[in-house]
Amino acid sequence: MAMSISAQELWPDGTPMDQWFADTTKVNPQNLGQHYAITDYGVLNDSTIVQTTAIQQVIDLVAEHGGGVVVIPKGTFLTGALHFRQGTHLHVIGKLKGSERIADFPVTTTRIEGETCRYFPALINGDGLDGFTISGKGTIDGNGLYYWQEFRIRRQWNPQCTNKDAQRPRLTYLSNCKNITIQDVRLVNSPFWTNHIYKCTHVRYLDCYIYAPTENIWAPDPSVGAPSSDAIDIDACTDVLINGCYMHVNDDAVVLKGGKGTWADKDPNNGDNQRILIQNCRYGRVHGCLTLGSESLHDRNIILRNCHTENADRVLWLKMRPDTPQHYEYINVENITGQSKFFLFIHPWTQFYKPEQRDDMPTSRCNNITIKNNQVKSQITYDVIKSDKYILKDFIVDSKVLRF
């Protein structure tokens, strides 16, 4: 139901919050055009064969006919990378399941870990779309088990193996899009990041169930889980609403990204995150409820509120890369309940970082961070490491200045 934002609803820096953020009305798929059940257009109801080409042909057909809704009916349908076109939408009733073979995700130019590079697309992809919607109470299943196992094997062989070296697709990736809604759907078992949006604006995640195992019951090693299965990665985006979602993943939940490296602020492919509202969500097992970094430049006007954490390692995690100019400012964390190991966690982040010489390197900083009205039982409330590489200023906890 749409609600009205009062005149008092402001962002942390005092600017008014747009009425758009009060609109949690679900999109009605019946209003999005003709529905095209994929089984009516040559796709077999057979869970044993990969049907990427046949499903993509349905998407392309819908686009050619002026748009409409691609429907995944009851059943399980295997596929590799799918690319949605302007005017097309996805409605999931049954299960869309990712292929176990990376060959079904042909390398393309994309965005990953703060870099624009050649890498693998996601299972669901869209670029330059306006008004794209994913709906339905079915499941998009990344089928990640073999990818997770392969990543762990590579790490055993080479401890310096990065996420990119392991060759894993994401579950959804949307770039340069606007007016996007992802609602109700179950997004599970992603081989890598679960949802990734890049240079998008006005994106809503409403009542989604986002899950990846934190322990792997199918493998001899119970610590395997789903490595780097972030729930939602927000990369150089503005105006994002995450409302009523459940997140349980073997990494961070909502993560702000935007670029990395000594010269990252000079690269036009990178960018800021501004006006991000996360509310009414529930967290199972996650590394961080809200994490800024590890590939992030400038994040401003970020609110995490009215959420419950069952078993988070950290509520607010600020990752500070010594090799990257970073600025995190005007962040509010309020009305959070539950339990966590840490509440606020600020440490230098040096995994795979590459410092370079830069004479005019800006000093990183975090300022105007407000924490209030929280009832989280934490083993350690604040774990903060100071550094000459960054400045921590104007941290307010329930109207009191926090001194480091």
N, C-alpha and C positions, 0 to 999 in steps of 0.2 A: 504494500500500500504506500502511495506517495504521502510524504509528510512535509510540513512547512518548516523551514528553518527560520527561527526568530531573528529579529534584528540584532540580538546579542551574540549570535553564532559567528565566531571569528576564528581565523587561523591564528596560530601562535604569535605571528608578528603583528597582529592587530587588524589585518585586512579582512574584509567581509568574505564569508564563505558563500560561494554561489549556490543558488537554489538547486542546481543539478545534483548536489551531494545528498539532498533529502529524498531523492526519487529512487526508491527501492522497488518500484513496480516491475513485475516480471514482464518480459516480452511475451506476447501471445503468438505462438508459431503459426496459428491459423491466419494471422494478418500479414504473413510474410510472402504470400504467393502460393502457387501450386505446390503440392507435396509430391515428391518423386521417391517412392520406395525403391531402393536399389535392386531388389529382387524382381521388380517389374521390368527391369532394363538390362537383363543379361547377367546379373550377379547371382551366383549359386548360393543357396543356403547350406553351405558346406564349410565346417570349421577346420578342415584339414588342408585346404589349398590357399595359397596367397593370391589375392585377386586385385592387386593394386591397379593394373591397367583397366580392368572392367569398372571398378569403382570410380576411378578418375574420369573415365568416359561419361559416366552419369553426371558428375560434377560439371564437366565441360558442356554437356548437353543442356543442363539447367541454365548455365550462363548464356548459351546461344539462344535459348528461348526467352531471354529477358529476366531471368532470375527465378528464385523459388527455394524450396526447402528439400535438401537431400536427407532422406529418412533411412536410418539404420533400423530395420524391423527386428522382431524377435529372432534370436539366433546369435551365433558368433561368426564374425567375418574377419579373416586375416588380411592384412594389408601392409604395404610399405608406405613411403611418404606420399601424402595426398596434399594437393594444392588447391585451395578454394579461390574462386574468382569473384569479382564484384557482382553483387546481387544474389549470390548463393549463400545458403545458411545450412547448418547441420543440426538435425534433430535425432537424438539417440534414444531408441526404445530398448534394443537388445545390447549387444556388445561389439564394439569395434576394437580389434586386437592387433597389436603390432607384430610384425614379422621378427623372428629371432635372428635373421640374417642381415648384417649391415649392408650387404650388397643391394638390398631393397630400399636403401636410402642414399641415392646417388649424390656424390659430393657436389656442393654448390657454394656460391658466395653467401655467407650468412654472418651472424654475429654470435660470438661465444666468449665468455670469460673476459669481457671488457675489450674485445678486439673484433674488428671486421676482417674476416679471413675466409679461406676455403675450408669448409667443414661439412658435416652431415646435416641435412634438414631434419625437422621434427616429423612426428607421425601426422599431425595436423598443422598445415602452414597457410599463412595468408599475408600478402604484402599489398599495401596501398588500398585496403578495403575500407569502405564507409558503411557502417551499420551492420556488420557481420554479427551473427548470433549463433552460439552453441547452446542448445536446450535439450530437454528430455531428462528422464530419470534413469536412463540406461548408463552404460559403462564404457569409457575409453580406457583400455587396458594396454599399457606399454609392454607387457610380457617381458619384464626386465631381467629375469633370473639369470639367463646365460650371459648377459652383458655384465651383470654384477660380479659373477664368478670370474669372468675373463679379466675384469679390472683388477680383482684381488690377486689373481695369478700374475698379472703383469707387475703389480706392485711388489710381490714377493721376489720376482726376478730382477726388478729395477725399482728401488725405493723412490727414485726421482721421476717415476712415471707420472705424467700429468693427466688430468681428466681428458684432455684432447687426444693424448696418445692412446687412450683406451678405446676410442672409436665407438661412441654411444650416441644414439639419437635422443632428442628430447621428446616430450609428449605433445605439447602445443607450442608454436612459435608464431607470433604476429608482429609484423614490423610495419612502420609508417601507416598505421591504421587509426581510425577514429570512430567514436560512437559504437563501441563494441560491448556486447553483453554475453557473459558466460554464466549460465544459471542451472542449478539443480543437478547437474550431471556428476557422475562419479569418475574421478580422474585418478587412476591407480597404477602402481607398479611401473613407473617410468624408468627406463634405463638410465637416464641422466636427469637434468632438471625437469620438473613436471610442467610448469607453465612459464613461458618467457615472453615478455612484451618489450619491444624496442622502438623508441621514438614514436610512441602511440599517445593519443590523448582521448580523454573521456572513455575510460574502460571500466566496466563494472563486473565484479565477480560476486554473484548472489547465491547464497545457500549451496555452495559446491562442497562435495566431499572429496578431499585430496589426501591420498594415502600411499605410502610405500613402507615396506616392512623395516623395522629397526633391528630385527633379528631374522635370520634366514633359517626357517624350519626345514628346508629341503636340502641343505648342504651340511656336510660334516662339521664345518666351522660355524658355530652359532653367532659369531661376530660379523658375519658377512653383511647382512642387511642390504640396503639399497644405497650405495655410496653416492653422495652429491645429488640427492633426489629432492632438492629445494622445492617447496610448494609453489611459490610465485616469485619470479625474478622480474623486477621492474627496472628497466634499463633505459635511462634518458627519456623518461615519460613525464607527462603532466596530467593532472586531474584523473586520479584513479581511486575508485571506491571498492573496498573489499568488505562485504557485509554478510554476516551469518554463516561463514564457512567453517568447516572442520578441517584441521590440518594435522596430520601425523606422518612425519617423514624422517628419514635418516640423515638429516642435515637441517639447515635453517628453514623457517616457514616463509615469512615475507622478507625478501632481500632487495635492497636498493643497490643498483649497479649503474655504471655510466662511463667507465674507462679506467685504465691503469697505466702506470709508467711515468717516468720523470717529465715527459713532455705531453702527457695525456690531455692537459687543458688546452693545448694548441691544435689538437686533432679534431676536425669538424665532424668526424664520425662519432665522437663522444658527446656527452651532454649532461645536463642537470636533471634531477627529479624534483618536481615541485607539486604541492597540493595533493598529498596522498592521505586518504582516510581509511583506517582499518578499524572496524567496530563490530561488536556483537558476535565475535568469533570464539571458537573453542579449539584449544590446542591439546593434542595428545602428547606423544613423545617427539620433541623437536630440540635442535641445538640452540636456536634462538627464536623467540616469537617475532621480534623485529630486529633485523640486522642491517646495518649500514656498512657496506664493504662486502667482500674484500676488493672489489673493483668498482670504486665509487669516487666521484669527484666532488660535486656540490649537491647537497640535499637540503631542501628548505620547505618549511610548513608541512610537517609530517605529524599525524596524530594516530596514536594507538589507544583505543578506549573501549571500556565496557566489554572486556574479553575475560575468558577463564582459561587458565593453564593447568592441566592435570599433571604434567611431568616435563616441564621445559628445563633445559640446562640454564638458559638465560632468558630474561624478559627483554631487555634492551642491550644489544651488543654493538659497540662501535669499534670496527676494525680499522686500525690506523696503519697504513702502509708507509714506511719510511721513504719509499721510492716514488711516491705519488702525491701531488698537491691536493689535499682534501679539505673540504669545508662542510661541516654538518651543523645546521643551525635551525632554531625555532622548531623544536621537537617536543611534543607533549605526550606523556604516558600517564593515563589516568583511569581510575576505576577498574583496575585489573584485580582479579581474585584467583585463588588457587595456590599452587606451590611450584617452587623452582629451586635449582641449586644456587644460582646467583640471580640478583635482580638487575643490577647495572654492571656491565663488564666492559672495560676499556683496556685493551692491550695493543702493543705493536703487532702488526701482522706481517710476517716475513716469509711465508710459504711461497716459494718460487718467485720471490721478488728480485728485481734487477736494477740496483741503483746505478745512476749515471751522473756525471758531473754536469751541473747546471748552475751558473753563477747567480741567476735571478730566481732561484727556486723559492716559491712562496712557502711560508711556514704553515703547516696544516693547523686547523683549529676546530674546536667544537664549542659552540656558545648558545646560550638561551635554550637550555634543556630543562624542561619542567616535569617533575614527577609528583603526582598528587593523588590523594584519595584512593590509594591502593591497599589491598588486603591480601598480600601474597606472603606465604610462609616460605622464606628463603633460608637456606643453610648459611649463605654469605650474602649480605645485602649489597655491598659494593666491593668490587674487585677492580681497582683502578691502578694502572701503572703509569707514572708520569714519564715524560721524555722531552728532550730538547728539540725533538722533531715536530712536536705539536703543542698547542696551547689549549687548555681546558678552562672555560670561563663562563660565569653566569649559569651555574647549575643550581636549580631551585627545587628543594624537596619539601612539599607541604609548607610553603611560604618561608622556608629557611634556606639560606645560602649554603651549599655544600662546598667545603674547603678541601682541596687535595694537597 
